[in-house]
């Protein structure tokens, strides 16, 4: 059995760096053309919110519970394998901290911004039917992904913290995956651009520089469908400007994680993941956990 479809599930993050914090092992693995993947997951994250020093917020922390629902479909494009995916999270946020020395709390639930993703493997992963795929052995795969986040999630312009972002974001990525027996070494580079939010906190205008991210993964295939991965990411950039005033909140953050995929039977599998912030300047310093279920069908499977 193939592993849980990678790249679909990520713990919800706050303060504009959600895409950068995604840890996505096996994002460029091949799969038969015409397969469908249905995913449902639950994630929990909690930790500190680290703001720009000019913001009068101290001791801020948050806890986020999120249900994630996703669908993906594999396809062939000019003889190359590709994937289309959509993810729709629903979250509950509980945050607290001192604002100007006064204790404040924020409790809110609602849909987060959904994400649309399209990926294509340029080399090393040709478009194959199910019978051809059974004979396929990975060597080196080079591919790219483009993600769009749609700003339809819960948002209140009178609040500093929200589940939705009220702005579009666009994230291109290039990645490579190299197999050596039971080991797979992976790396990727990405950049995320953000639309201006003209309805930021109490009518302010928020602009943000792109966030640049690098990921590395070491994956070990224990047996078909059962694998474990050590994950890491570094992201930087993202300095914001509010009403024309440049803020001192550029990101220089590291995260480390572990992912385990477990086959249940021919159609079902389970994914477990955990990550934490190793070094955080601003943004979120969260411990995050995920459990997800996948059902797959189609493509001659």
matplotlib code that plots the C-alpha trace (Angstrom):
import matplotlib.pyplot as plt

x = [0.0, 1.2, 1.6, -0.9, -1.1, 1.6, 1.2, -2.5, -2.4, -0.7, -1.4, -3.1, -0.7, -1.3, 0.3, 0.8, 3.4, 1.1, 2.5, 6.1, 5.5, 4.1, 6.2, 5.5, 7.5, 6.8, 5.3, 6.7, 6.2, 4.6, 1.2, -1.0, -2.9, -6.6, -6.4, -8.4, -7.6, -10.0, -8.5, -9.9, -7.7, -7.5, -4.7, -3.8, -1.2, -0.4, 2.4, 3.5, 2.6, 5.7, 4.8, 6.8, 8.3, 6.4, 3.1, 1.9, 1.2, 3.0, 2.8, 0.5, -0.2, -2.8, -4.3, -5.7, -7.8, -8.4, -10.3, -9.0, -10.9, -9.2, -9.5, -6.7, -6.7, -3.7, -3.5, -1.1, 0.2, 2.2, 3.5, 4.3, 2.5, 0.6, -1.8, -4.6, -5.8, -8.1, -8.0, -10.7, -9.8, -12.3, -10.6, -11.2, -8.9, -8.3, -5.7, -4.9, -2.3, -1.7, -2.6, -1.3, -1.0, -4.7, -5.6, -7.4, -8.8, -10.0, -12.2, -13.5, -14.4, -15.0, -13.6, -10.0, -9.0, -9.1, -6.1, -5.9, -2.8, -1.5, 1.8, 3.7, 6.8, 9.1, 11.4, 11.7, 8.0, 6.2, 2.4, 1.7, -1.4, -1.8, -0.2, 2.8, 3.1, 3.5, 6.8, 8.0, 11.0, 11.9, 15.3, 15.4, 12.3, 12.3, 8.9, 7.1, 3.9, 1.7, -0.7, -3.4, -5.1, -8.6, -9.6, -13.1, -12.3, -13.7, -12.4, -13.3, -11.5, -12.0, -9.8, -6.0, -6.1, -8.4, -8.7, -8.9, -6.5, -8.7, -6.1, -5.0, -1.7, 0.3, 3.1, 5.3, 7.7, 10.3, 11.4, 13.6, 13.3, 16.1, 15.7, 18.6, 17.3, 15.0, 16.0, 14.7, 16.3, 14.1, 14.5, 12.4, 12.5, 9.4, 8.2, 4.8, 3.4, 0.6, -2.1, -2.6, -5.2, -7.1, -9.2, -6.6, -7.0, -9.5, -9.3, -5.5, -3.7, -1.4, 1.3, 3.7, 7.0, 7.2, 8.1, 10.9, 11.1, 13.4, 12.5, 14.6, 13.3, 15.0, 12.5, 12.9, 10.6, 10.1, 7.9, 5.4, 3.1, 4.9, 7.4, 8.9, 10.4, 12.5, 11.4, 12.8, 12.1, 13.6, 11.7, 12.5, 11.2, 7.6, 8.3, 5.1, 4.1, 1.0, -0.4, 3.0, 5.0, 7.6, 7.6, 10.6, 9.0, 11.1, 11.0, 14.1, 12.5, 13.3, 11.0, 11.7, 9.2, 8.5, 6.0, 4.8, 2.5, 0.8, -1.2, -4.4, -5.6, -5.7, -7.7, -7.1, -4.1, -3.2, -0.8, 0.7, 2.9, 4.4, 6.6, 7.9, 9.7, 13.5, 14.2, 11.5, 12.1, 8.5, 5.3, 4.3, 6.4, 4.0, 4.1, 1.9, 0.3, -1.7, -3.6, -5.2, -7.1, -6.9, -9.1, -8.0, -9.7, -9.8, -7.1, -7.4, -6.6]
y = [0.0, 3.5, 6.0, 8.6, 11.3, 13.8, 17.5, 17.6, 17.9, 20.5, 21.9, 25.3, 28.1, 31.8, 35.2, 34.7, 31.9, 28.8, 27.7, 28.1, 25.8, 22.9, 19.7, 17.6, 14.4, 12.4, 15.4, 14.4, 10.6, 9.0, 7.4, 5.8, 8.2, 8.4, 7.6, 9.5, 10.2, 11.2, 12.5, 13.4, 14.5, 16.1, 18.4, 20.0, 22.8, 25.0, 27.3, 31.0, 33.8, 36.0, 39.5, 42.4, 44.2, 47.4, 45.6, 46.0, 42.3, 40.2, 36.6, 35.6, 32.0, 30.0, 26.6, 25.5, 22.4, 21.8, 19.3, 18.9, 17.5, 17.0, 15.4, 14.7, 13.3, 12.1, 12.9, 12.7, 15.8, 15.3, 12.0, 13.4, 12.6, 15.4, 15.9, 18.3, 18.7, 20.8, 21.1, 22.7, 23.1, 23.9, 25.3, 26.3, 29.0, 29.8, 32.6, 34.7, 37.4, 40.8, 43.7, 47.1, 45.3, 44.1, 40.4, 39.6, 36.3, 35.2, 32.2, 31.6, 28.7, 28.6, 27.6, 28.5, 29.5, 26.5, 25.7, 24.6, 22.8, 21.6, 19.7, 18.2, 15.9, 17.1, 14.1, 10.7, 10.1, 9.4, 9.2, 5.5, 3.3, 0.9, -2.1, 0.0, 1.6, -1.9, -2.2, 1.4, 2.0, 5.5, 7.0, 10.8, 12.9, 16.6, 18.5, 21.6, 22.6, 25.7, 26.5, 29.1, 30.0, 31.5, 34.1, 32.8, 31.7, 33.2, 36.8, 39.7, 43.0, 44.2, 41.3, 40.9, 37.1, 35.3, 31.9, 33.3, 35.7, 38.0, 37.9, 35.6, 33.9, 32.2, 29.7, 28.2, 25.4, 23.3, 19.9, 16.9, 13.4, 10.8, 7.1, 5.0, 1.5, 1.9, 5.5, 8.6, 12.0, 15.0, 18.8, 21.7, 25.5, 27.7, 31.3, 32.6, 35.9, 37.7, 40.0, 43.3, 43.1, 46.4, 45.4, 44.5, 45.1, 48.0, 49.3, 49.3, 48.2, 45.2, 44.5, 41.6, 40.6, 37.1, 34.3, 32.0, 28.4, 25.4, 21.9, 18.7, 15.1, 11.8, 9.0, 5.3, 2.7, 0.0, -2.1, -1.2, 1.5, 1.7, 4.5, 7.0, 10.4, 13.0, 16.5, 19.9, 23.4, 26.8, 29.9, 33.6, 36.9, 38.0, 41.5, 43.4, 47.1, 48.4, 51.7, 52.5, 51.8, 49.1, 46.6, 44.7, 41.3, 39.4, 35.6, 33.5, 30.3, 26.5, 23.6, 19.9, 17.1, 13.3, 11.6, 8.0, 6.4, 3.1, 0.9, -0.5, -2.5, -2.1, 1.1, 2.6, 4.1, 6.2, 9.1, 10.4, 13.5, 15.8, 18.9, 21.7, 25.0, 24.7, 28.4, 31.1, 34.9, 36.1, 34.3, 31.0, 28.8, 25.8, 22.1, 20.5, 17.0, 15.3, 12.1, 11.5, 8.8, 8.2, 6.3, 5.7, 4.4, 4.6, 4.5, 0.7, 0.1]
z = [0.0, -0.9, 2.0, 3.0, 0.2, 1.2, 1.2, 2.0, 5.8, 8.0, 11.4, 11.3, 12.1, 12.9, 12.1, 8.4, 8.3, 7.9, 4.6, 5.7, 8.7, 6.6, 7.0, 3.9, 3.4, 0.3, -1.4, -4.8, -4.7, -7.8, -7.9, -10.7, -12.9, -12.0, -8.3, -5.8, -2.1, 0.6, 3.8, 7.2, 10.1, 13.5, 14.6, 17.9, 18.4, 21.3, 22.4, 22.4, 20.0, 19.5, 18.3, 16.9, 19.9, 19.0, 19.6, 23.2, 23.6, 26.3, 27.4, 24.5, 24.0, 22.0, 21.5, 18.2, 17.4, 13.7, 11.7, 8.1, 5.2, 1.8, -1.6, -4.2, -7.7, -9.7, -13.4, -16.4, -18.2, -21.4, -20.0, -16.6, -13.3, -11.5, -8.7, -7.8, -4.2, -2.1, 1.7, 3.9, 7.6, 10.4, 13.5, 17.1, 18.5, 22.2, 22.8, 25.7, 26.7, 28.1, 25.8, 27.2, 30.6, 30.5, 30.3, 27.1, 25.8, 22.3, 21.7, 18.2, 15.9, 12.1, 8.8, 8.0, 4.5, 2.0, -0.1, -3.7, -4.8, -8.2, -8.6, -11.5, -11.6, -14.4, -14.4, -12.6, -12.1, -15.5, -15.8, -15.4, -15.2, -12.3, -14.0, -15.2, -11.7, -10.1, -12.0, -11.3, -9.0, -7.9, -8.5, -8.6, -9.0, -9.7, -9.5, -8.6, -6.7, -6.8, -3.9, -3.6, -0.4, -0.8, 1.8, 2.8, 6.3, 9.6, 9.9, 12.2, 11.4, 15.0, 16.3, 16.1, 16.0, 13.5, 11.9, 8.4, 6.9, 4.7, 1.9, -1.0, -0.8, -3.6, -3.0, -5.7, -4.8, -6.4, -4.9, -5.4, -4.0, -4.4, -3.4, -2.2, -1.4, 1.6, 2.2, 0.5, 0.8, -0.1, -0.2, -1.4, -1.8, -1.7, -1.5, -0.4, -1.6, 0.2, -1.0, 0.9, 3.7, 3.6, 6.6, 9.1, 12.8, 13.3, 9.7, 9.2, 6.0, 6.3, 3.7, 4.1, 2.4, 0.9, 3.3, 1.9, 3.1, 2.8, 3.8, 4.2, 4.9, 5.5, 4.9, 5.7, 4.0, 6.6, 4.3, 1.5, 2.9, 6.3, 6.5, 8.9, 8.2, 10.0, 8.9, 9.2, 7.8, 8.0, 6.9, 6.8, 5.5, 6.1, 7.5, 7.6, 7.0, 8.8, 7.5, 5.9, 9.1, 8.7, 11.6, 13.1, 12.7, 10.1, 10.6, 11.2, 12.4, 12.5, 13.0, 13.4, 13.1, 12.8, 10.5, 10.6, 7.9, 8.8, 6.3, 7.6, 4.5, 0.7, 0.8, 4.2, 6.0, 9.0, 9.4, 12.6, 12.8, 15.4, 15.2, 17.4, 17.1, 17.6, 17.1, 16.8, 16.4, 15.7, 14.8, 16.4, 18.7, 18.7, 19.5, 16.9, 16.6, 13.9, 13.3, 9.9, 8.0, 4.2, 1.8, -1.7, -4.8, -8.6, -11.2, -11.7, -8.1]

ax = plt.figure().add_subplot(projection="3d")
ax.plot(x, y, z, "-o")
ax.set_aspect("equal")
plt.show()
